[in-house]
Amino acid sequence: MTYPPQLDTSIALDAGDPAKLAAGTMLRENIVDAIGRTPLVRLVTSKAGAAVYGKLELLNPFGMKDRVAKRAIIEARRVGVLRPEDPIIESSSGTMALGVALVGTYLGHEVHIVTDPRIDALTKAKLAVLGCQLHIVDRMTSQGWQSARLERLAELLKQYPGAFWPRQYENPDNPLAYAELADELLADLGHVDVLVGSVGSGGSLCGTARALRRHLPNLRVIAVDAVGSMIFDQPDRPTRLQSGLGNSLMPPNVDPSVIDEVHWLNDEEAFAATWQLARDEKIFAGNSSGSTYAVARWVGRSLPASSTVVAILPDRGDRYSDTIYNPEYHKQKGIQALRLPDAPTETTYGTPVESWSYAALPHT
Ligand SMILES: Cc1ncc(COP(=O)(O)O)c(C=O)c1O
């Protein structure tokens, strides 16, 4: 790759072109209806070879999980497990909390979010102003913060009988919410050769992949995870700094049978990739987008120019201003420089990894 990448300077200021305006309206009935139909942009660093596109899920009203909250809450209302007067309770400190807050409070539900002291100030402010009740646990229990949060959630479910808990890790409406994302990709591109996405609950990658494969049976699906996450049979390291992707438990919504290959990046590499995404592509995002970008860019380099790669980019960078985007924080955490190798190391599935590596899944 030549550096700095060549930015496209031929952009025309034609947003007011009547033909373009007639082709698609931006009018939406309400903020919930503004979820989805996110922009898809060709990445500058792929101008020369295979086309690599970023699906800007970070341009949903709050982030990618707005889609999941919308689908899960509307389905629960439709089948009657959530009645109009019932509260909604969820445990999350990130994008899922914001999605549930947005859709739940918009539809008039009382929304309770259980979280822990690691929540960032921006997310906390957003949740509060939307009118959620925040329950911040103050100490870890047997399995750290996760068990402390689930114990508090169990108490709240007892206190509010009839409350709806969206359960993103196992609710089938989480992956199903991404059928629309797949339709958007098909409408925009017609064909996709490779789909690259991060994995936390598994909903976005597995849901999009399953829906796309109905039309594109040869789609190659690449998962992106963090070193120290146990989802793809690696030793769990709860001290990892990356958020969004990775997990210390195996979520039922991760379906390894739809995934061909997995990449793991360590914290330093993920932060470096996130900085590169902002610097080179002008996309200010979180670390799961950064890692996904690094993998998609690398995959694109090995493919013919006629190929199409799509990277799902889940959330914006603002809430990471004190962490990923703060050199003082890197020093505190022992990250001396932001190094990202040019290419990952190939390994066999099941071998513990320390830095950017990839492996084929055993079933492939
Ligand atoms: C910022 C961010 N990136 C990536 C993910 C992983 O997405 P999924 O849960 O669909 O696997 C999440 C999940 O919460 C997230 O919040």
The ligand as an SDF file (V2000), in Angstrom:
LIG
                    3D

 16 16  0  0  0  0  0  0  0  0999 V2000
  -18.9760   -1.8680   19.3170 C   0  0  0  0  0  0  0  0  0  0  0  0
  -19.2970   -3.2920   19.0360 C   0  0  0  0  0  0  0  0  0  0  0  0
  -18.6180   -3.9330   18.0760 N   0  0  0  0  0  0  0  0  0  0  0  0
  -18.8550   -5.2220   17.7880 C   0  0  0  0  0  0  0  0  0  0  0  0
  -19.7970   -5.9530   18.4880 C   0  0  0  0  0  0  0  0  0  0  0  0
  -20.0030   -7.4060   18.1390 C   0  0  0  0  0  0  0  0  0  0  0  0
  -21.2170   -7.5840   17.4670 O   0  0  0  0  0  0  0  0  0  0  0  0
  -22.1380   -8.8570   17.6690 P   0  0  0  0  0  0  0  0  0  0  0  0
  -22.6470   -8.8220   19.0810 O   0  0  0  0  0  0  0  0  0  0  0  0
  -23.2030   -8.7040   16.6560 O   0  0  0  0  0  0  0  0  0  0  0  0
  -21.2830  -10.0560   17.4480 O   0  0  0  0  0  0  0  0  0  0  0  0
  -20.5250   -5.3130   19.5030 C   0  0  0  0  0  0  0  0  0  0  0  0
  -21.4900   -6.0650   20.2960 C   0  0  0  0  0  0  0  0  0  0  0  0
  -21.9890   -5.6130   21.2970 O   0  0  0  0  0  0  0  0  0  0  0  0
  -20.2780   -3.9590   19.7800 C   0  0  0  0  0  0  0  0  0  0  0  0
  -20.9340   -3.3110   20.7490 O   0  0  0  0  0  0  0  0  0  0  0  0
  1  2  1  0
  2  3  1  0
  2 15  2  0
  3  4  2  0
  4  5  1  0
  5  6  1  0
  5 12  2  0
  6  7  1  0
  7  8  1  0
  8  9  2  0
  8 10  1  0
  8 11  1  0
 12 13  1  0
 12 15  1  0
 13 14  2  0
 15 16  1  0
M  END
$$$$
